Amino acid sequence: MQLLSCANLFENIFPYFVKNILAVSLKFKNSLIALLQSYIDEQKPLIMEWQCSFCQKNHAGNLFKKVIALENNKVSGELKADIGLMTVDGNLFAAIHISKNKKPTESADIQYRKQGVIYIQIAPNEDHLASIQKPFYVGACLNPKCKTCGSFQYDKSLVIVQSKCWKCSGDMKVAVLDCGGGHYPGPDDFTEAELNIARQNGAVIQSNYSKTAHKSYLSNTCPNCQAMTGDHYLFTDHFTEAMYGYYKYERIPVGYFCENCYWNK
């Protein structure tokens, strides 16, 4: 009897809690819409900050740079956003989803990216402005998109490490690319411009024969004993050691890297 009473009590109270939660969420949404509309009407910039899930950098940008209107419960394909931010030509620029779940919906993220729409997920918050200024997920990266495939690109930098030769322990500079996404190519994959920058910054790069790879390729070379530093050891023995502070290094920006084109070449 006691269990039955508890069950009955739960059945009576649960709908009340659901109704109350929905009322709170609707109140937050309506207040947020009013706030965003005021920014649009007054043509004020709204700076949004987020940590990019792709390149891991902290981005910041004006959410209303291209937005002139908003739509409540905006439907786009199979998706329905709580708030849609619209451009002057009537296209959906960004889709705002309100949820207490901090994990973005992967299928929504994929569909919005295909549509060229920015997917923004925020949580209900008493500070409505803070909730949109610092959302917990934004499906956009401010790095330039690849002109070939349209994918987001990683920052690419040339890292010059003041290292030691494995053979004679003499001082030598080692050049390696940090392409993001776990890619650290050696000189044989450098462009001509990157080779010139590396050499201008003290790295000795020349063609050497590798007994391990059974071929000759461009590699870092010790200026003292002419021993080569093969690509296999660049990350573990030089780049990683520099990142941990064992070697001094210089990082030189050299553009962007498209991982999608790299794997599909």
QUIUR-V942199 format. One line per field, one symbol per residue. ss: DSSP state (h for helix, s for strand, l for the rest). burial: I if it has 24 or more other ideal C-beta (glycine too) atoms within 12 Angstrom, else O. Layout:
ss: ???
burial: ???
//
This chain:
ss: lhhhhhhhhhhhhhhhhhhhhhhhhhhhhhhhhhhhhhhhhlllllsssssllllllsssssllllssssssssssllsssssssssllllssssssslllllllhhhhhhhhhhllssssslllllhhhhhhlllssllllllsllllllslsssssssssssllllllssssssssllllllllhhhllhhhhhhhhhllllssssssllllsssssssllllllsslhhhhhhhhhhhhhlllllssssssssslhhhhhll
burial: OOOOOOOOOOOOOOOOOOOOOOOOOOOIIOIIIOIIIOIIOOOOOIOIOIOIIIIOOOIOIOIIOOIOIIIOOIOIOOIOIIIIIIOOOOOIIIIIIIIOOOOIOOOIIOOIIOIOIIIIIIIIIOOIOOIIIIIIIIIIIIIOOOOOOOIIIIIIIIIIIOIIIIOOOOOIIIIIIIIIIOIIIIIIIIOOOIIOIIIOIOIIIOOIOOOOOOOOIIIIIIOOOOIIIIIOIIIOIIIOIIOOOOIOIIOIOIIIIIIOOIOOO
//
